[in-house]
Amino acid sequence: MQHREELHELLPCAGLTVVEDMRPGSLFPPEAGWRIARGIAAPDGAVREALDAAWWRRLADADGEFLVAVLGHRIGGNDSWWTRVRYAGGGVPGLTGDPGFVALSLDGQVLLAEVPGVDEPRVTALDRLPERLEEAAAAAGRETEVERAEVWAAVPGRPAWPLHWAEGIGSNPAAPDELLIRLLDVEVGFLHGCDRPAVLDAAVAHPDPRVRSRPADTFRPKLTSDQWVRLVRAEPSPSRRVLWAEHACAWGVELPEDLYDDLLAGPSRAQAAELPGLPAHHLPSLAADADPQVRATACARWEDLAAPLRARLLADTDDAVRTAALLAHHTGVPMPREVFAALPPPRRALEQCRLSPELEAELVRDGDAEVRRALAANPRLSAHSVAVLAEDPYDDIRSAVALRPDLNEEQRAAVRYDFDPTSMSRTLPWVEGLHGDADAIRRLAVSSHPLIRRSVARARHLPPDVVERLARDEDRTVRLFLAESCDDAPAEMLLEVWRWWDGSFTHPDRPRSHPNFPRTGLLRYAGDAGGRMRRLALDDPESTPADVARLARDPEAEVRRRAAEDPRLSPADAVRLLNDPVAHVRGTAMRNLRLPARVLAGLLHDRDTACAAVTNPAIPVPVLHRILAAAAAAVAAQR
C-alpha cells in the first residue's frame, strides 16, 4: 500500500497544487469514475484518443480547481477518495501515463480519466456527466433475453479478479449446495454465516481441520447437535476435541455418554473433567485420579459426591485439592475464622462461601474495600450483613448489593446505587432463571432498578400485563430489549423503537423482523419527514414499482439503500444506483437481481466490485460453476 505522502509528492510533479482531501460524502464517487473509465456501465462515445488542453479547461473551475484520484495511491485506506487540486498552467497537467487517474469537475459535470488498458491506456472524456449517465442507465435497462444469454455465455472469459470471486461466491443465495460443497476446498470464510444442513454436514466431515472447525468457530454457530457431536468425534487433536466439546456444551448440546468416556480416556483428561454435562458415574474415578488437577476439578461437583469421597478430598495431600474441597464444603457448612485465615488468597471464599456469624460480622466492616466488594456478591451472606453493605460508603459496593436476588423490591429501592443508563447491559442470570415464573416476573417488572427490568424484558414470552407495563417503561433500553427478545412485544411499541433503532450485532433484524411488527398501512410514511420511516413504505404490500423508483431517488442514503434491495427496482435504476455517493447503496445495487447482465458481468471483472458482484443471485448457476472453477485455479496457483 502506498502512503498519502507519496500522492502529495506526485501531484505537484504533475503541476497540481493540493487544496484538500475530500472525505466521502454527497459527491459522485471515484469508484464509479474508475468503473466508467474501464468501460463498465459507461455512456457510449466516451473514449477519446487524447485529452487536450480544451478538455482540461472545461474540467477546472474559474480558480483552476477540480477533483482527482490516482490509481493505487491510497487516501484514507483506499483510492476512492477525491483530492481537490488547483492547476495554474495553461496546457495539460502531467497526469498522463502510469499509474492512471480519474478527475471530476467541482460541479460534477465533466469527467476525465486515463487508466491502463490491455495494449495501451484507455482514455475517457465526458461532459454533461449526470445526463449521460441517466441515458446510459436507461439504455442498459433495455437489455433483451438474447443479449443476456450472449453475455453469460462469455463469462468468466479471462478472469481479472478470481481471488475476489472465491471470497464472495459463497454468499450468493442462488449458489446450490453442490457448489458450496465444492467451494470448501477453495475458500471457507462463507461458513461463518452458512446455515445449509448439507453444506455444514460436508464441512464437519471435511479432511481439512481448518474447514471442519470454521462453522463451529463463529459468533452464532448454526450446527445441529448431531453435527456438533460428529465434529468432536472427527477431531484428531485431543485438546481440540475437548475444546469443541466445551463449545458444544455452551450451546446447549447434550453429548452422548460414550463420547465423555472417550474424552476422559484421552491425554486431555484434565480438561475433559471440567465439562459441565459430565455424567455423575465418572465422579468417583475423578476424585481418586492420580492428577491433582483432576481431583480439584471433581470438587466442583461437591453435591454429587458421596460422603467418603468428600472426606478423602478434604484430607488430600495436595494443597490445591484441599483448598478446592474446603471451598466446596463451606458453601453449605459455615467457615470458621481459623480455616479462613489458613486459606491462600481468600477472594473465592469471600465470594461464594457460607461464613461463620463472627467471621462474617468482622469482614463486612473490614477496612479493605476489596474484601467488602467481594462479599457484596456472595449469595450466602446473611440479611444483616447485606443491610450493612447496603450502606457502604463505596458506590460500586452498594450498586452490587442493589442487584442481589435476595432483596425484596422495597429493600432494593432503599439502596443508593449508581447506574449508568448508557452502559452496556447484560441479562442478570438470576432474573433469567425466573423467566418462566409469572408471579416473580410481575414483581420484578416494576423494580426500581432498570437493569432488573431490562433483564425481565429479555424473556421470550411474558404475561400480557407485564408486556403492557414494559412497553411503556421510561427506560428506552427496556423497550429496546422487549423489541429484540420478546415475541409478545406490541406493534405500536415496535414501531416507536424503529424510529431510533434498526438492529444490533446480536439482533441485527429487530425490531423490523419481529413477528408483530406492522406490515400494512406503512405507505402513509412514504412522505414522512424522517428517512427511517420512509424506509418502511416499501414493506407495505400495497406499495408499487413506482414507489420503489421514487424512493430510489430519496435524499437519504438509507432510504435509497432500501430501494436498491427491492426486487421491483427497475434495471435502469439499479444501474443508476451504482453511481450513488454512498458505498453501501452502491454495494446493495450490485446485488440486485434486476441489474442487467452486461453491467453485472463488467462488475465481475472490476477490482472494486468483483467480490460484491459475484453474490448477485441473477448470475445463472452454470456461470457460477465456471466462476468457481476459475477461482479454484487461481487459489491453487497461489498455494
C-alpha positions in Angstrom: 0.0 0.0 0.0 1.3 3.4 -0.9 1.1 6.2 1.5 -0.7 9.5 1.4 2.6 11.5 1.4 3.6 9.8 -1.9 0.4 11.1 -3.6 1.1 14.6 -2.3 4.6 14.4 -3.7 3.3 13.1 -7.1 0.6 15.7 -7.7 3.0 18.8 -7.5 5.2 17.0 -10.0 2.2 17.0 -12.3 1.8 20.7 -11.9 -1.0 20.5 -9.4 -1.4 22.2 -6.0 -3.2 20.1 -3.3 -6.0 22.0 -1.8 -7.6 19.3 0.5 -8.5 15.6 0.7 -12.3 15.2 0.3 -13.9 12.6 2.5 -16.7 10.5 1.1 -20.0 12.5 1.1 -22.5 13.6 -1.5 -20.1 13.7 -4.4 -20.0 11.4 -7.4 -17.7 8.7 -6.1 -14.2 7.9 -7.6 -15.2 4.2 -7.5 -17.8 4.9 -10.2 -15.3 7.1 -12.1 -12.8 4.2 -12.2 -15.6 1.8 -13.4 -16.7 4.1 -16.2 -13.1 4.7 -17.2 -12.8 0.9 -17.6 -15.9 0.9 -19.8 -18.4 -0.7 -17.3 -21.9 0.8 -17.5 -20.3 3.8 -19.3 -22.0 6.1 -21.7 -21.3 5.5 -25.4 -18.8 7.6 -27.2 -16.8 8.5 -24.1 -13.4 7.1 -25.2 -11.1 9.6 -27.0 -7.5 9.3 -28.2 -6.1 12.2 -26.2 -7.0 14.7 -23.5 -6.2 18.1 -24.9 -5.9 21.4 -23.2 -9.6 22.3 -24.1 -10.8 19.4 -22.0 -8.7 20.4 -19.0 -10.1 23.9 -19.2 -13.7 22.5 -19.2 -12.8 20.4 -16.2 -11.4 23.2 -14.0 -13.5 26.0 -12.4 -12.6 29.7 -12.6 -9.8 29.2 -10.0 -8.4 26.2 -11.8 -9.7 23.7 -9.3 -11.0 20.2 -9.8 -11.0 16.7 -8.1 -8.6 13.9 -8.8 -7.9 10.3 -7.7 -4.7 8.5 -8.7 -4.7 4.7 -9.2 -3.0 2.8 -6.4 -2.3 5.9 -4.3 -4.5 5.3 -1.3 -6.0 8.1 0.7 -7.7 7.1 3.9 -7.2 3.4 3.2 -8.3 3.3 -0.4 -8.1 5.2 -3.7 -11.8 6.1 -3.7 -11.4 9.5 -2.1 -11.1 12.6 -4.1 -8.2 15.1 -3.7 -9.1 18.7 -4.5 -6.3 20.3 -6.5 -5.6 23.5 -8.4 -3.9 23.8 -11.8 -2.4 27.1 -12.8 -0.8 26.1 -16.0 -2.3 26.7 -19.4 -1.6 23.4 -21.0 -2.1 19.8 -19.9 -1.3 18.6 -16.4 1.4 15.9 -16.2 -1.1 13.1 -15.2 -0.8 11.0 -18.4 0.7 7.5 -18.4 1.2 5.4 -15.3 -0.4 4.9 -12.8 -3.7 6.2 -14.1 -6.2 8.8 -12.8 -9.8 10.0 -12.8 -10.7 13.6 -12.5 -14.0 15.3 -11.9 -15.1 18.9 -12.2 -16.4 20.5 -8.9 -19.9 20.7 -10.4 -19.9 17.0 -11.3 -20.4 17.7 -15.0 -17.1 16.8 -16.5 -15.1 13.5 -16.1 -11.7 12.9 -17.5 -9.8 9.6 -17.0 -6.8 7.6 -18.2 -6.4 4.0 -17.0 -4.2 1.2 -18.1 -5.6 -0.9 -20.9 -4.7 -4.3 -22.5 -2.4 -2.8 -25.1 -2.5 0.9 -24.4 -4.0 3.3 -21.9 -7.8 3.8 -22.1 -8.8 7.5 -22.2 -12.2 8.8 -21.3 -13.6 12.3 -21.6 -17.3 13.1 -20.7 -19.2 16.3 -20.3 -22.8 16.6 -19.1 -22.0 13.6 -16.9 -25.3 13.2 -14.9 -27.4 13.5 -18.1 -25.2 11.0 -19.9 -25.3 8.5 -17.0 -29.1 8.6 -16.9 -29.1 7.9 -20.7 -26.6 5.0 -20.2 -28.7 3.5 -17.4 -31.9 3.7 -19.5 -30.1 2.0 -22.4 -28.6 -0.7 -20.2 -32.1 -1.4 -18.8 -33.4 -2.3 -22.2 -31.3 -5.5 -22.4 -33.0 -8.4 -24.2 -33.1 -12.1 -23.3 -30.9 -12.8 -26.3 -28.3 -10.2 -25.2 -28.4 -11.6 -21.6 -27.7 -15.1 -22.9 -24.8 -13.9 -25.0 -23.3 -12.1 -22.0 -23.5 -15.1 -19.7 -22.1 -17.5 -22.4 -18.9 -15.4 -22.4 -18.4 -15.4 -18.6 -15.9 -15.8 -17.0 -13.8 -15.1 -20.1 -10.3 -14.0 -18.9 -10.7 -13.9 -15.1 -9.5 -10.5 -13.9 -10.1 -10.9 -10.1 -10.7 -14.7 -9.4 -9.5 -14.4 -5.8 -12.2 -11.9 -5.2 -14.7 -14.3 -6.6 -13.5 -17.0 -4.2 -14.1 -14.7 -1.3 -17.7 -13.7 -2.4 -19.3 -16.6 -4.2 -20.2 -18.4 -1.0 -22.6 -15.6 -0.1 -24.6 -15.9 -3.3 -28.1 -17.1 -2.3 -28.5 -18.7 -5.7 -25.5 -20.9 -5.3 -26.6 -24.5 -4.9 -25.4 -26.8 -2.1 -23.3 -28.7 -4.6 -21.3 -25.6 -5.5 -20.8 -24.6 -1.9 -19.5 -28.0 -1.0 -17.0 -27.7 -3.9 -16.1 -24.3 -2.5 -15.0 -25.8 0.8 -11.7 -26.8 -1.0 -11.1 -23.3 -2.1 -12.4 -20.8 0.5 -14.2 -21.3 3.8 -15.0 -17.8 5.0 -18.6 -18.1 3.9 -19.2 -20.8 6.6 -19.4 -18.1 9.2 -22.9 -17.3 8.0 -23.9 -20.6 6.4 -27.0 -22.4 7.7 -27.4 -25.0 5.0 -27.6 -28.5 6.5 -26.0 -30.3 3.6 -23.1 -27.9 3.4 -22.5 -28.0 7.1 -22.6 -31.8 7.0 -19.9 -31.7 4.4 -17.8 -29.2 6.4 -17.8 -31.2 9.6 -16.7 -34.3 7.7 -14.1 -32.5 5.6 -10.5 -33.9 5.9 -9.0 -30.4 6.4 -9.2 -29.4 10.1 -9.4 -25.7 9.1 -12.7 -26.5 7.2 -14.1 -28.7 10.0 -13.5 -26.0 12.6 -14.8 -23.0 10.7 -18.6 -23.5 11.2 -18.1 -24.0 14.9 -15.7 -21.1 15.4 -18.3 -18.3 14.8 -20.3 -15.9 16.8 -23.6 -17.8 16.4 -22.9 -21.4 15.2 -25.6 -22.9 13.0 -24.6 -26.5 13.7 -27.2 -29.1 14.9 -26.5 -31.2 18.0 -25.7 -34.2 15.7 -23.2 -32.1 13.7 -21.5 -30.9 16.9 -21.1 -34.5 18.1 -19.7 -35.5 14.7 -17.3 -32.5 14.8 -16.0 -33.6 18.2 -15.6 -37.2 17.1 -13.8 -36.3 13.9 -11.2 -34.1 15.6 -7.8 -35.9 15.8 -6.2 -33.4 18.3 -7.2 -34.5 21.8 -7.0 -30.9 23.1 -9.2 -29.5 20.3 -11.7 -32.4 20.8 -12.2 -31.2 24.3 -12.4 -27.6 23.1 -15.1 -28.4 20.6 -16.9 -30.4 23.3 -16.8 -27.3 25.5 -18.2 -25.1 22.7 -21.0 -27.7 22.1 -22.0 -27.8 25.8 -22.0 -24.0 25.8 -24.6 -24.0 23.0 -26.8 -26.5 24.9 -25.7 -29.7 23.2 -26.1 -32.9 25.2 -23.1 -35.1 24.4 -23.6 -38.9 24.4 -22.1 -40.8 27.3 -19.7 -42.8 25.2 -18.2 -39.5 24.0 -17.5 -38.5 27.5 -15.9 -41.9 28.0 -13.6 -41.3 25.0 -12.7 -37.7 26.1 -11.8 -38.8 29.6 -9.7 -41.7 28.3 -7.5 -39.3 26.3 -4.5 -37.3 27.2 -6.7 -34.2 27.8 -8.5 -35.9 30.7 -7.9 -32.9 33.0 -9.7 -30.6 30.6 -12.5 -33.1 29.8 -13.1 -33.4 33.6 -14.3 -29.8 33.5 -17.1 -30.4 31.0 -20.4 -29.3 32.6 -22.5 -32.2 31.5 -20.2 -34.9 32.7 -22.3 -37.9 33.9 -22.1 -38.4 37.7 -20.9 -42.0 37.4 -17.5 -40.6 36.4 -17.0 -38.6 39.6 -15.6 -41.4 41.8 -12.8 -42.1 39.4 -12.1 -38.3 39.0 -12.0 -37.8 42.8 -9.4 -40.6 43.1 -7.4 -39.6 40.0 -3.6 -39.5 40.2 -3.6 -36.0 38.7 -4.3 -33.4 41.4 -5.8 -31.1 38.8 -8.5 -33.7 38.0 -9.2 -34.3 41.7 -9.6 -30.5 42.3 -12.0 -30.4 39.3 -14.1 -33.1 40.9 -14.7 -30.7 43.9 -16.9 -28.5 41.6 -19.5 -31.3 41.7 -19.5 -31.5 45.5 -23.2 -32.1 45.9 -22.9 -35.2 43.6 -20.0 -36.7 45.6 -20.6 -39.4 48.3 -19.5 -38.6 51.8 -16.4 -40.9 51.8 -15.2 -39.1 48.6 -15.7 -35.7 50.2 -13.8 -36.8 53.3 -10.9 -38.0 51.1 -10.7 -34.8 49.2 -10.8 -32.7 52.4 -7.8 -34.7 53.6 -5.9 -34.7 50.2 -2.1 -34.4 50.3 -2.2 -31.7 47.6 -2.8 -28.1 48.8 -4.8 -27.1 45.7 -7.1 -30.1 46.0 -7.7 -29.4 49.7 -8.4 -25.8 49.1 -10.9 -26.6 46.3 -12.6 -29.2 48.7 -12.7 -26.7 51.6 -14.3 -24.0 49.4 -16.9 -26.5 48.2 -17.5 -27.9 51.7 -18.1 -24.4 53.1 -20.8 -23.5 50.6 -23.0 -25.4 53.0 -21.1 -25.5 56.3 -20.1 -22.2 57.8 -16.4 -21.5 57.5 -14.7 -20.6 60.9 -12.1 -17.9 61.2 -9.1 -20.3 61.5 -10.0 -22.1 58.2 -10.4 -18.7 56.5 -7.1 -17.5 57.9 -5.2 -20.5 56.6 -6.5 -20.2 53.0 -4.4 -18.8 50.2 -5.8 -15.6 48.7 -9.3 -15.7 50.1 -11.3 -14.0 47.4 -13.2 -17.1 46.3 -14.2 -17.8 49.9 -15.4 -14.2 50.2 -17.5 -14.5 47.0 -19.0 -18.0 47.5 -18.7 -19.5 50.9 -21.0 -19.5 53.9 -19.1 -17.8 56.7 -19.5 -18.2 60.5 -21.5 -15.4 62.0 -18.5 -14.0 63.9 -16.3 -14.0 60.8 -18.9 -12.5 58.6 -19.7 -9.7 61.0 -16.0 -8.9 61.1 -15.5 -9.0 57.3 -18.4 -6.8 56.3 -16.9 -4.0 58.4 -13.3 -4.7 57.2 -11.3 -1.6 56.3 -10.3 -3.1 53.0 -12.8 -2.2 50.4 -11.8 -5.2 48.2 -13.0 -7.5 50.9 -16.4 -5.8 51.1 -16.6 -5.7 47.3 -16.1 -9.5 47.1 -18.7 -10.1 49.9 -21.3 -7.9 48.2 -21.9 -10.6 45.6 -21.8 -13.6 48.0 -25.2 -15.4 47.7 -24.8 -16.9 51.1 -24.5 -13.6 53.1 -26.9 -13.1 55.9 -29.6 -10.5 55.7 -28.0 -8.4 58.4 -24.6 -8.3 56.5 -26.4 -7.4 53.3 -28.1 -4.5 55.1 -24.6 -3.3 56.4 -23.2 -3.4 52.8 -26.2 -1.6 51.5 -24.9 1.5 53.5 -21.3 1.1 52.4 -19.5 4.4 51.5 -18.4 3.0 48.1 -20.9 3.4 45.3 -19.9 0.2 43.4 -20.4 -1.9 46.6 -23.9 -0.5 47.2 -24.6 -1.0 43.5 -23.6 -4.7 43.7 -25.9 -5.1 46.7 -28.8 -3.5 44.8 -28.7 -6.3 42.3 -28.8 -9.2 44.8 -31.7 -11.6 44.2 -32.4 -11.9 48.0 -33.6 -8.3 48.3 -37.3 -7.5 48.0 -38.2 -4.5 45.9 -38.8 -2.2 48.9 -35.3 -3.0 50.2 -33.8 -2.6 46.7 -35.4 0.8 46.3 -33.8 2.0 49.6 -30.3 1.3 48.3 -28.4 4.3 46.9 -27.0 2.5 43.9 -25.1 4.0 41.0 -26.2 3.1 37.5 -25.2 4.5 34.1 -28.2 4.1 31.8 -25.9 4.3 28.7 -23.7 1.5 29.8 -23.8 -1.9 28.1 -26.4 -4.2 29.8 -26.1 -7.9 30.3 -29.0 -10.0 31.5 -28.8 -10.9 35.2 -28.6 -14.7 35.4 -30.9 -14.9 38.4 -33.6 -12.9 36.6 -33.2 -15.1 33.5 -33.7 -18.1 35.7 -37.1 -16.7 36.7 -38.4 -16.0 33.2 -40.8 -18.9 33.5 -42.2 -17.8 36.9 -45.1 -15.4 36.1 -45.6 -14.2 39.6 -41.9 -13.5 40.2 -41.6 -11.7 36.8 -44.6 -9.5 37.7 -42.8 -8.4 40.8 -39.5 -7.7 39.0 -41.2 -5.9 36.1 -42.0 -3.0 38.5 -38.5 -3.0 40.1 -36.9 0.4 40.7 -33.7 -0.9 39.1 -33.5 -0.5 35.3 -31.1 -3.4 34.9 -33.6 -5.8 36.5 -36.4 -4.5 34.3 -34.1 -4.8 31.3 -33.4 -8.4 32.3 -37.1 -9.2 32.5 -37.6 -7.7 29.0 -35.2 -10.3 27.6 -37.7 -13.1 28.2 -39.0 -14.9 25.1 -42.6 -14.8 26.4 -44.2 -12.6 29.1 -47.6 -12.3 30.6 -49.8 -9.7 28.8 -49.8 -7.3 31.8 -46.0 -7.4 32.1 -45.7 -6.7 28.3 -48.0 -3.7 28.6 -46.1 -2.4 31.6 -42.6 -2.8 30.0 -43.8 -1.3 26.6 -44.4 1.9 28.5 -41.2 1.8 30.5 -39.4 5.2 31.0 -36.1 3.5 30.2 -36.0 3.1 26.5 -33.4 0.3 26.7 -36.2 -1.8 28.4 -38.4 -1.1 25.4 -35.5 -2.0 23.1 -34.8 -5.3 24.8 -38.5 -6.1 24.7 -38.5 -5.5 21.0 -35.4 -7.6 20.4 -36.2 -10.6 22.6 -39.9 -10.9 23.5 -42.2 -12.4 20.9 -45.2 -10.7 22.6 -44.0 -7.1 22.1 -46.8 -4.9 20.8 -46.8 -3.4 17.3 -47.1 0.2 18.5 -44.0 -0.1 20.7 -42.1 -1.9 17.9 -42.8 1.0 15.5 -41.8 3.5 18.2 -38.5 1.7 18.7 -37.9 1.6 15.0 -37.8 5.4 14.9 -34.5 5.3 16.7 -33.1 1.7 16.4 -32.7 -0.6 13.4 -30.8 -3.6 14.8 -27.7 -4.6 16.8 -24.9 -7.1 16.2 -26.7 -9.7 18.3 -30.2 -8.9 17.0 -29.5 -7.5 13.5 -33.0 -7.5 12.1 -35.1 -6.4 15.1 -37.4 -4.7 15.5 -38.3 -4.7 11.8 -38.2 -8.5 11.6 -40.3 -9.0 14.7 -43.4 -11.1 14.0 -45.7 -8.4 15.5 -44.1 -5.5 13.5 -46.7 -3.7 11.4 -46.9 -5.0 7.8 -49.8 -2.9 6.5 -50.6 0.8 6.4 -46.9 1.7 6.0 -47.3 3.5 2.8 -48.5 6.5 4.8 -44.9 7.0 5.8 -43.7 7.4 2.2 -43.7 11.2 2.7 -42.7 11.2 6.4 -40.1 13.8 7.4 -37.9 11.1 8.9 -36.0 8.9 6.5 -36.2 5.9 8.9 -40.0 5.9 8.5 -39.8 6.4 4.7 -37.8 3.2 4.5 -40.8 1.3 5.8 -43.1 2.3 2.9 -41.8 -0.4 0.6 -42.6 -3.1 3.1 -46.3 -2.3 2.6 -47.9 -4.9 0.3 -49.8 -2.1 -1.3 -46.5 -0.4 -2.5 -45.8 -0.4 -6.2 -42.7 -0.3 -8.5 -43.4 3.5 -8.8 -42.9 3.8 -5.1 -39.6 2.0 -5.4 -38.5 4.3 -8.2 -39.4 7.4 -6.2 -37.5 6.2 -3.1 -34.5 5.2 -5.2 -34.1 9.0 -5.6 -34.6 9.8 -1.9 -32.2 12.3 -0.4 -31.3 9.9 2.5 -28.9 7.1 1.8 -30.7 4.5 3.9 -33.9 5.1 2.0 -32.1 4.6 -1.3 -30.4 1.5 0.1 -33.9 0.0 0.9 -35.0 0.7 -2.7 -31.8 -0.8 -4.0 -32.5 -4.1 -2.4 -36.1 -4.2 -3.6 -36.8 -6.9 -6.3 -39.1 -4.4 -8.1 -36.3 -1.9 -8.7 -36.1 -1.2 -12.5 -32.9 -2.3 -14.3 -32.2 1.3 -15.2 -32.5 2.4 -11.5 -30.2 -0.5 -10.5 -27.6 0.8 -12.9 -28.0 4.4 -11.8 -27.6 3.5 -8.1 -24.2 2.0 -9.0 -23.0 5.6 -9.1 -24.5 6.6 -5.7 -22.3 8.7 -3.5 -22.6 6.2 -0.6 -20.8 2.9 -0.7 -23.4 0.7 0.9 -26.0 1.9 -1.5 -23.7 1.0 -4.4 -23.0 -2.4 -2.8 -26.7 -3.2 -2.4 -27.4 -2.2 -6.0 -24.7 -4.6 -7.2 -26.6 -7.4 -5.5 -30.0 -6.5 -7.0 -31.2 -9.3 -9.4 -32.6 -6.7 -11.8 -29.1 -5.5 -12.7 -28.6 -6.0 -16.5 -26.3 -8.9 -17.3 -23.8 -6.8 -19.3 -23.3 -4.5 -16.4 -23.1 -7.3 -13.9 -20.5 -9.1 -16.0 -18.5 -5.9 -16.1 -18.7 -5.6 -12.3 -17.4 -9.2 -12.0 -14.2 -8.1 -13.7 -13.6 -4.9 -11.8 -11.2 -4.8 -8.9 -13.5 -2.7 -6.7 -16.7 -4.7 -7.3 -15.8 -8.3 -8.1 -16.4 -9.6 -4.6 -19.8 -8.0 -4.2 -20.9 -8.7 -7.8 -20.4 -12.4 -7.5 -23.0 -12.5 -4.8 -25.7 -11.4 -7.1 -28.4 -14.1 -7.4 -29.1 -13.2 -11.0 -25.9 -15.0 -12.1 -27.0 -18.3 -13.7 -25.9 -21.4 -11.8 -23.9 -22.8 -14.7 -22.0 -19.5 -14.8 -21.4 -19.7 -11.0 -19.8 -23.1 -11.6 -17.5 -21.7 -14.2 -16.6 -18.8 -12.0 -15.8 -21.2 -9.1 -13.6 -23.2 -11.4 -11.6 -20.1 -12.3 -11.4 -19.1 -8.7 -10.2 -22.5 -7.7 -7.5 -22.5 -10.3 -6.3 -19.1 -9.0 -6.2 -20.2 -5.4 -4.4 -23.4 -6.3 -1.8 -21.4 -8.2 -1.1 -19.4 -5.1 -0.6 -22.4 -2.8 
